[in-house]
Amino acid sequence: MSLDGLILREARVDDYPSLAALEQKVIDAERPYNASLKEKGAYYYDIENGVFQGSCPIFSFYAAA
C-alpha cells in the first residue's frame, strides 16, 4: 500500500459532517460483530470536540489533485 499522492492536514470545522458520517459507517459495519454497540448514539471518538474545540488533533486525508 502506498500513501503517495495523499495529503494529511488537521481537520477543519467543515470536515466534521464527513468525519462523523465515516465514523458511523465504521460503527454500522462493526455492529454485527460487537453486541455492546448501542443502536443509536454510539461513537468511538469525540470528533465534535476535537474539531470544534481543538482539544485533540484530528487529521483528514485526501488525494492530491
Contacts in CASP RR format, 6 or more apart in sequence:
PFRMAT RR
TARGET T0000
AUTHOR 0000-0000-0000
METHOD contacts of the structure
MODEL  1
MSLDGLILREARVDDYPSLAALEQKVIDAERPYNASLKEKGAYYYDIENG
VFQGSCPIFSFYAAA
5 63 0 8 1.000
5 64 0 8 1.000
6 61 0 8 1.000
6 62 0 8 1.000
6 63 0 8 1.000
6 64 0 8 1.000
7 61 0 8 1.000
7 62 0 8 1.000
7 63 0 8 1.000
7 64 0 8 1.000
8 59 0 8 1.000
8 60 0 8 1.000
8 61 0 8 1.000
9 59 0 8 1.000
9 60 0 8 1.000
9 62 0 8 1.000
10 57 0 8 1.000
10 58 0 8 1.000
10 59 0 8 1.000
10 60 0 8 1.000
11 19 0 8 1.000
11 50 0 8 1.000
11 51 0 8 1.000
11 58 0 8 1.000
11 59 0 8 1.000
11 60 0 8 1.000
12 51 0 8 1.000
12 60 0 8 1.000
13 51 0 8 1.000
13 52 0 8 1.000
15 51 0 8 1.000
15 58 0 8 1.000
15 60 0 8 1.000
16 47 0 8 1.000
16 48 0 8 1.000
16 51 0 8 1.000
16 52 0 8 1.000
19 47 0 8 1.000
19 51 0 8 1.000
19 58 0 8 1.000
19 60 0 8 1.000
20 47 0 8 1.000
20 48 0 8 1.000
23 43 0 8 1.000
23 44 0 8 1.000
23 45 0 8 1.000
23 47 0 8 1.000
24 43 0 8 1.000
26 44 0 8 1.000
27 37 0 8 1.000
27 42 0 8 1.000
27 43 0 8 1.000
27 44 0 8 1.000
30 37 0 8 1.000
31 37 0 8 1.000
31 42 0 8 1.000
45 58 0 8 1.000
46 55 0 8 1.000
46 56 0 8 1.000
47 58 0 8 1.000
49 55 0 8 1.000
49 56 0 8 1.000
50 56 0 8 1.000
50 57 0 8 1.000
50 58 0 8 1.000
51 58 0 8 1.000
END
